Amino acid sequence: MTIENLRGFDSLAVHAGQAFDPTTGAVIPPVHFSTTYAQDGIGGLRGGYEYGRSGNPTRTALETQLAAIEGGRHALSFASGLAAEDALLRAVLAPGDDVLLGSDVYGGTYRLIARILGPWGVGLRVVDMSDLDAVAAALAERPAKIVWVETPSNPLLRITDIAGLVRLGHDAGALVVVDNTFATPALQEPLSLGADVVVHSTTKYLGGHSDVVGGALVLDDDALHEKARFLQFAAGAVSGPLDAWLTTRGIKTLGIRMQRHSENAQAVAEFLDGHDRVARVYYPGLPAHPGHELAARQMSRFGGIVSVALEDAAAARRFAESTRVFQLAESLGGVESLMNYPDEMTHASVRGTELAVPPEVVRLSVGIEAAEDLLADLDGALSGL
Ligand SMILES: *Cc1c(COP(=O)(O)O)cnc(C)c1O
């Protein structure tokens, strides 16, 4: 058995790209802060590194780890999830091209395409990706260069059949991109289902500790990788060395964290589902969820995000403001539990658009604390409404 033969997800997360430092034996690869690299004569590079924007060994270590855990040939690390998305979109699109976007994708993705790429001539259409007939109709009406989906989606946890979407997208000549931020490769492997590119906000579960912003692309195609690599270098939205290192450290525990997040989220969803102050629970692990069976096939667990509808917007706001263990904050995917009121927080930028979130909905990012404490916190908040 050698490191190169490792196949298990958790083994790859711990070891891929993480060989000990050959000069000192340090088991944890160092953070390389140097912005420049001594040359043995002009052009004589020792490890292929010459300047920190074009390449950095700590970033390489993260990219190797990311490619391994997503099962892709190539990975690229960026300063944020949106920086990764921007590089991919500009690598693929030209003026006149269209993007077909899922109807509850991350608001910032919509904003990036609508407000930054739109004025440069990129068209945007929105469709419910969990409805493959609607996707087929949209592609028949006009071709799209990219079909972009999030599954589970944010915040309504809709589940899309990735393999089915890939068939439709590829038949129509589109590139199929999956934002795998919510599921993570610990639970779902879009490339193995035929997707062309996986996008991540590593700020969320991959970093996992709410202490580093970052993003990534993972893909197999060599030519598209070259284009995206050129944008990473030439536009320069690279991840810094310490950010890359923190993300690497987070990824090593991703598998066990996702297990606990999923167990706690299931307990929270079941508790809320039975509560008389809650109108509706959105969690793919509940048998009544419309995507439950598909999620059970496509994912190994159901993930750590639960959304709930209260009776009205006022009750939702009060609930979001009255938990104590669940802290009221944007973002998700850290070890600590968070509450979010999408309409005014994470999804404020899509208010009034096709992506608007119902105002009675609250999103919970369920952390890895003891489930009994989480349930007691939610019970206290609901009984005070
Ligand atoms: C947060 C998020 C993004 C954007 O990532 P940043 O790191 O904040 O730039 C993209 N997609 C999803 C699903 C997200 O949750």
Ligand as a Chemical Component Dictionary entry (heavy atoms), coordinates in Angstrom:
data_LIG
# 
_chem_comp.id                   LIG 
_chem_comp.type                 NON-POLYMER 
_chem_comp.pdbx_formal_charge   0 
_chem_comp.three_letter_code    LIG 
# 
loop_
_chem_comp_atom.comp_id 
_chem_comp_atom.atom_id 
_chem_comp_atom.alt_atom_id 
_chem_comp_atom.type_symbol 
_chem_comp_atom.charge 
_chem_comp_atom.model_Cartn_x 
_chem_comp_atom.model_Cartn_y 
_chem_comp_atom.model_Cartn_z 
_chem_comp_atom.pdbx_ordinal 
LIG C1 C1 C 0 -21.124 31.057 -0.361 1  
LIG C2 C2 C 0 -21.480 30.395 -1.623 2  
LIG C3 C3 C 0 -20.909 30.796 -2.841 3  
LIG C4 C4 C 0 -19.974 31.978 -2.954 4  
LIG O1 O1 O 0 -18.759 31.729 -2.322 5  
LIG P1 P1 P 0 -17.847 32.845 -1.609 6  
LIG O2 O2 O 0 -16.750 32.039 -1.027 7  
LIG O3 O3 O 0 -18.706 33.544 -0.596 8  
LIG O4 O4 O 0 -17.393 33.772 -2.688 9  
LIG C5 C5 C 0 -21.250 30.087 -3.978 10 
LIG N1 N1 N 0 -22.117 29.051 -3.942 11 
LIG C6 C6 C 0 -22.684 28.647 -2.792 12 
LIG C7 C7 C 0 -23.628 27.493 -2.801 13 
LIG C8 C8 C 0 -22.391 29.303 -1.602 14 
LIG O5 O5 O 0 -22.979 28.903 -0.460 15 
# 
loop_
_chem_comp_bond.comp_id 
_chem_comp_bond.atom_id_1 
_chem_comp_bond.atom_id_2 
_chem_comp_bond.value_order 
_chem_comp_bond.pdbx_ordinal 
LIG C1 C2 SING 1  
LIG C2 C3 SING 2  
LIG C2 C8 DOUB 3  
LIG C3 C4 SING 4  
LIG C3 C5 DOUB 5  
LIG C4 O1 SING 6  
LIG O1 P1 SING 7  
LIG P1 O2 DOUB 8  
LIG P1 O3 SING 9  
LIG P1 O4 SING 10 
LIG C5 N1 SING 11 
LIG N1 C6 DOUB 12 
LIG C6 C7 SING 13 
LIG C6 C8 SING 14 
LIG C8 O5 SING 15 
# 
